[in-house]
Amino acid sequence: MTVLGRREPSHRCGRLILLALSSFAAVALSLPAAAIANDAGLRTTLSLWSNRIASDAQGISLSAARRHPRRMTRRARHFRLDALRAHTALAAIRPSSDRGRRAKRLALAAFSDYAIVGRQWTLSGLARLRGLRAAAVGHARIAARYAKRGSALLVSAKRLLG
C-alpha cells in the first residue's frame, strides 16, 4: 500500500534483524559460563573438583581395605572419569592474574596425574581379580607415586589462589 506516494516498509528487514540478534544471543548463551570466569571462579571450581576427587579416593580406599577388587575397579574408573572431567572444567576457565594462570597450570597437571592414578588403580584391581598379586602391587605403587605428586600440585595450586 502507498500513502502519499510512499510504500510502507516491509517486515522483511525487521525479521532479518531479529534473526541476527537471536543468533548472536544463542552464540553468547552457548559459551560456557566458566570460560569467562576469573580467579574466584577458578578457586570455586578447583575446590569443587578436589572435594569430589577426595571422596572418590576415599571410596576406593575403603573398597581396597575390605578386599573388594571389583568394587575398587569400578570406583577407580569413576575416579579417572572425574579427574578427566575436572581437567576439562578447569581448562575452560580463563584466570585474571598471573597467580591464577600458574595455579591453573598446576591444577591441570594435578588432575592429569589423578587420571593416571585412576588408570593404575583400575589395572591393579583387574590384576587382583586375575590373581596376579605382583602386578597388582606394581600398579598400586605407580598409582601411589602419581597420587603423591598430584596431591602436592593441587595443594600448591590452592595456596596460590589462597
N, C-alpha and C positions, 0 to 999 in steps of 0.2 A: 504494500500500500504506500501511497505517497501522500504526504501532507505538504502542501505548498511547494511541490516540485522536489521534495527530498524523500529519500527512501528511509524507512526505519531500519536501524542496524539489526542484522540477523543475530540469532542466538548462537551461531556457529563459533564466533570469536570468543564468546563467554564460556562456551563448552571447552574450547581448547585451553583457555587459561585455567579453568577448573581442573581439567585433566592434568595439566603440567604441575599445578600446585599439589594435587593429590599424589602424583607420582613422587614429587620431592618429599612430601610428608612420609610416604611409605618407605623411601630410602632412609630418611632420618630415623624413623622408628625401628627399622630393621638392624641398624647398627647396635652392637652390644653395648649395654649401659656401662659395662666395666671398661670399655675402650676409652672412655672419656674421663675416667676416674683420676684422682690424684693420689698422693701418698697415703691419705686417710683410707681411701678405698683399697689400696694395696694392703694396708695394715689389717683391715677387717677381713678381706679375702684370705690373706695368709693365715690369720687366726682361725677362721672357719675351717679351712682345709687341714691345718695342722691338728686341730682337735679331732676332726674326722679320722685322719690317719692314725692318731694315737689310740682312738677307740678300736679301730680295726686291728692294730698291732696287739692290743690287749686281748682281743678275742682269739687271735692266732696263738698267742702265748698260752692262753687257757686251754685251747684245744690240744696244743702240743703237750702241755703238762698232764692232761688227762688221757694222753695216748689215743687220740682220735685222728689218725692221719688223713682220713677222707674229709673230715670237717676242717682240719687245718689246711688242706689243699684248697678246698672251696673258699675259705676265708682269705687265703693268700692270693688267690685270683682276684677276689673282690678288692683286696688291699692294692694290688697292682693297678687295677682299673681306676680306683680312687686317686692313686698317685698320678696317673696319666691325666685324669680329669682336672686335678689341681694344677698340673703343669699347663694345661690348655687355658684354664681360667686365669692364671697369673700372666700368661703370655699376652692376653688381650688387654691388660692394664698398662696404661702409659703413666709412669710416675712423673711428678712435677719437680723433683730435685735430684741432685747428684746422689745423695744418700739413698733416695728411693730407687734410683736406677741400679745402684750397687746392690741394694737389698733384693731387688727383683732378680738380678743375675744369680745371687747366692741361693735364693729360694727356688729358682728354676733348676739349678744344679742339685739342690737337695731333693726335689721331687723326682728328678731323673734317677738319682741314686735309690730313692724309695721304690721306683718302678723295677729296678734291678733286684732290690731286696725281695719284692713280691714274687718275681720270677724264680729267684733262687729258693725261696720258701716253698713255692709250688713244686719245684723239682725235688726238693728234699722230701716233701710229703709223698710224691709219686714213688721215689726210690724206697721210702719206708714201706709203702704198700707192696712193693715187689720184693721186699726182704733184703734189699741192698743197703745194709747198715752203713758201710764205709762211704758209699756215695751220698747217702742222706746226711751224714755228718759233714762231709766235704762241702755240700751245698749250703748247709746251715752255717758253716764257718765263713763262707763267702758272703752270705746274707748278713751276718753279724758285722763284718768289716764295713760293708756298704751302709748298713744302718747306723753305725757309729759315725761315719763320715757325714751322712745325710743329716743326722741329728745336730752335729756341730755346725753345719752350714745353715740349718734352719734357725738355730739359736743366734748365730751371727746376724742373720737377716732380721730377726725380730729385734735384736739390740740396736741395729741401725735405724729401724723405724720407731723405736722407743718411746 
